[in-house]
Amino acid sequence: MNAQLEPFHAIAISKQAHALKAEGRSIIHMEFGQPSTGAPQAAIAKAHAVLDAEAMGYWESAPLKERLAQFYQERYGVQVDASQFILTCGASPALVLALSSMFSPSDRIAMARPGYVAYRNTLKALHMQPVEIACGAEVGFQLTAAALAAVEPAPQGVIIASPANPTGTLIQQDELKAIVAVCRERGIRIISDEIYHGLSYVEPAQTILAYEPQALVVSSFSKYFSMAGWRLGWLLAPPGHVERAQAYCGNLFLTAPSLSQHAGLAAFDALDELDGHIKVYRENRRLLLAALPGLGLTTVAPPDGAFYIYASIAHLTDDSLAFCKRLLQDTGIATAPGIDFDPVDGKHFIRFSFAVSTAEIEEAIRRLLPWFAAQPRKV
Ligand SMILES: Cc1ncc(COP(=O)(O)O)c(C=O)c1O
């Protein structure tokens, strides 16, 4: 039977936001997790030059894979070989490759709830079974070793994300090591989604490969590199699994866009520019966190990374989608409803993305304060 996938409700909010904008309303887009900055200048310049000079057929950039391997050494002190990288059209196909090449239909794959909507839906599309583990504010909405150890029977796999979407929270290094120990003991394969690495406000995130070389890592140029629409990412597979994953990639997706591969390599010459974006996010995060108590939003886990704040609105509503629609209609501020990330408790949460300009955050706070103050508490 075909898998039934739920829609991504933030897309409906975004559509409504664009319709309001077309009517002349002032809209602040905090619904999607994408940088409002473009690709780094060096990447754009490289793309212009390549467009005029190359035919651009199917291609896998050996220099980009070499540069990625060097990046893992520089950023994490972890040695991987360039041949372990499979270049993809973003982290999304990398996740499909990791899951489809490693697991079988009906396999059970654990993940935190709340979590990125596509984990659950990709698993369903591949006829695997999501095993969602409820993770509340008291554990930073993150998976713990104890929670994973308690899942019976042991799942075949687990997807971890640190920093995570929708919360931006990190799994602390000791906890990560404990998760690895549980996985080894129980024979659980790890997929680590490291797409928000590079966007940290506390300690930098460590790759799972520092603790578990057999894990599969998915990541992309969509967040830290500010190149979401260029559709470029990677699967980093353990040596014994590369050939199999490569065969899946060749058949399912062929190659990543050649233009983006050229531009992605050039982006490594622009790390200072990219680090400049983090300064903006850091200030946005500070402003928004400081404003939340004034909005009456007190149940939050401050984000360690990424560019999200996930806050409880349980005192105001049991319907986060209707709440986000009303918020947009009244204030022009687009947000994502918690039900996108958590089908059970998400009705009580809202996600703000602060990957916008600081001026937009300041304006958003100006609009949010009177609106939240006017909201009746639930009876
Ligand atoms: C946690 C997480 N993983 C993966 C993705 C997919 O990213 P992309 O396919 O653009 O690389 C996203 C997108 O927002 C995400 O938040």
The ligand as an SDF file (V2000), in Angstrom:
LIG
                    3D

 16 16  0  0  0  0  0  0  0  0999 V2000
   17.2170   18.8420   10.1080 C   0  0  0  0  0  0  0  0  0  0  0  0
   17.1690   18.9800    8.6280 C   0  0  0  0  0  0  0  0  0  0  0  0
   17.6910   18.0130    7.8680 N   0  0  0  0  0  0  0  0  0  0  0  0
   17.6460   18.0720    6.5300 C   0  0  0  0  0  0  0  0  0  0  0  0
   17.0690   19.1520    5.8780 C   0  0  0  0  0  0  0  0  0  0  0  0
   17.0370   19.1600    4.3750 C   0  0  0  0  0  0  0  0  0  0  0  0
   17.9180   20.1040    3.8620 O   0  0  0  0  0  0  0  0  0  0  0  0
   18.4660   20.1400    2.3840 P   0  0  0  0  0  0  0  0  0  0  0  0
   17.8530   19.0570    1.5940 O   0  0  0  0  0  0  0  0  0  0  0  0
   18.1260   21.5100    1.8840 O   0  0  0  0  0  0  0  0  0  0  0  0
   19.9410   19.9790    2.4980 O   0  0  0  0  0  0  0  0  0  0  0  0
   16.5350   20.2010    6.6320 C   0  0  0  0  0  0  0  0  0  0  0  0
   15.9010   21.3550    5.9780 C   0  0  0  0  0  0  0  0  0  0  0  0
   15.4070   22.2690    6.5820 O   0  0  0  0  0  0  0  0  0  0  0  0
   16.5830   20.1100    8.0500 C   0  0  0  0  0  0  0  0  0  0  0  0
   16.0730   21.0640    8.8360 O   0  0  0  0  0  0  0  0  0  0  0  0
  1  2  1  0
  2  3  1  0
  2 15  2  0
  3  4  2  0
  4  5  1  0
  5  6  1  0
  5 12  2  0
  6  7  1  0
  7  8  1  0
  8  9  2  0
  8 10  1  0
  8 11  1  0
 12 13  1  0
 12 15  1  0
 13 14  2  0
 15 16  1  0
M  END
$$$$
